[in-house]
Amino acid sequence: MNAIFDKTELFNKLSSLHYVIGTLLVATLYVSICNVAFTEGSFFHVSNYTVSLFGKYLCYALLALAVDLVWGFCGILSLGHGAFFALGGYAMGMYLMRQIGDRGVYGHPELPDFMVFLNWNELPWYWAGSDSPIWMVITVLALPGLLAFIFGSLAFRSRVSGVYLSIMTQALTYALMLAFFRNEMGFGGNNGLTDFKDIFGFSLQSDTTKLMLFICTSIALAFGYLVSYFIMQSKMGKVVMAIRDAENRVRFTGYQPYQYKVTIFVISAMLAGLAGALYVPQVGIINPSEFSPINSIEIVIWVAIGGRGSLYGALIGAIIVSYAKTRFTAIMPEAWLFALGGLFILVTLLLPKGIAGMAPKIYQSLQTRMTKNKESESW
């Protein structure tokens, strides 16, 4: 019983706000200070490229957190969160395109270059208000949330679950990808939205802007973790985990599982949309390839490797795998997917609870060793 208690206690400590938020704060301060205070050539200097790269990793971590919220705690294996991520990215991309103004290739004061090239005479109705930052913030959260609400209400009310639900979410993502590839949709077709200039009046080419985007992404990740943590600690979180473990029993006690599933699905989609919105200005482009089903599968692998159902494990998995992808694709880009698949298989076989599941075992072994040392000293 003591060993079980110790594992549970350590798990709660590691996933607590103090450890995760504190680590995130320290890492953000370190990168920011080393980027500003030290010059190029210094051992401690963090380049602007590295700052943008870390910002992208944090966006992925927020996206993995969103998936862990529905899969790890509610048991909903979503293979469509790439769609919510991309929708948030397109909402941000539309705003950034409108900020270009007459500085585009064709010099049109309102229409983006791709619309001028396609002989469009005016903005589509759904682009109305896209030059407003308030409109952008609302749509970044509302578009993924609305899609998740409509899809979730239909699927969960009909009690679709398991592999059937996963296939449906993947089909939804694939359908959106095909739609956004079409030039008639008004989102840039194959090329997507790119060539951004400013965000909130600040140049995206400025080193200061890149650093601020990194800091904002870190704050957004901390906010997402706070939201997820308090949801799981609340009564709603307990019901959600009970639905994951025994949905029929929860239904027989008088609860409506689909309402909780829809709610957690919508919150998760909004977090994914926020991650997509922060991702776009840091990478400088958003195109339909972000809807690719393989991206959603890769997100699930991040969570599985990090440890689903632990929150902090999702962050670890996303950052480690993304860093490995950056390094591995520079050496052998064609072999990356095989390496990722092999890593997923190894973790599944050797670490079924992911990297986060190693912590209690390490803690228990250290505690046992310390106990034996104390006993030997007493003798």
Secondary structure, DSSP 8 states (H G I E B T S, - for coil): -HHHHHHHHHHHHHTSHHHHHHHHHHHHHHHHHHHHHS-TTSTT---HHHHHHHHHHHHHHHHHHHHHHHHTTT----S-HHHHHHHHHHHHHHHHHHTTGGGSSS--SSS-HHHHHTT--S--GGGTTTT-HHHHHHHHHHHHHHHHHHHHHHHHHTT--HHHHHHHHHHHHHHHHHHHTSGGGSS-TTT-EE---EETTEETTSHHHHHHHHHHHHHHHHHHHHHHHHHHHSHHHHHHHHHHHHHHHHHHTT--HHHHHHHHHHHHHHHHHHHHHHHHHHHTEE-GGGG-HHHHHHHHHHHHHH-TTSSHHHHHHHHHHHHHHHHHHHH-GGGHHHHHHHHHHHHHHH-TTTGGGHHHHHHHHHHHHHHHHHHHHH-
